[in-house]
């Protein structure tokens, strides 16, 4: 995807942002951490869209000037084949806060599996392996 198109795509999927936190609608195929070669790296894409220059000089009035993270850091994970909302910290203080909230009972997570029925006469092993059209391995959203 061309860089300008990629930036527009990322910007269109930002659900919330302030100087400390950004929440993004992650699409299947993107990694929120630990990317392999050739894989879409969502934190780096966000860093390109949300340059550190757009943050207040002291990282959102929350700490020292070095409180701002060079690349947004995911406060929780969604696996690469999963889509859904991901909260990223833009400052170290926000990361500490989000980590505390996600570890405790401050966030309720809901997961939905999006499935469609297998075609008639599909062997059961094809349904569970994902090689059939439709079936249980058809996709997931979180």
HELIX and SHEET records of a PDB file:
HELIX    1   1 UNK A    3  UNK A   12  1                                  10    
HELIX    2   2 UNK A   42  UNK A   49  1                                   8    
HELIX    3   3 UNK A   52  UNK A   54  5                                   3    
HELIX    4   4 UNK A   65  UNK A   67  5                                   3    
HELIX    5   5 UNK A   92  UNK A  103  1                                  12    
HELIX    6   6 UNK A  124  UNK A  129  1                                   6    
SHEET    1   A 4 UNK A  14  UNK A  17  0                                        
SHEET    2   A 4 UNK A  21  UNK A  26 -1                                        
SHEET    3   A 4 UNK A  84  UNK A  91 -1                                        
SHEET    4   A 4 UNK A  68  UNK A  74 -1                                        
SHEET    1   B 2 UNK A  30  UNK A  31  0                                        
SHEET    2   B 2 UNK A  40  UNK A  41  1                                        
SHEET    1   C 2 UNK A 112  UNK A 113  0                                        
SHEET    2   C 2 UNK A 140  UNK A 141 -1                                        
END                                                                             
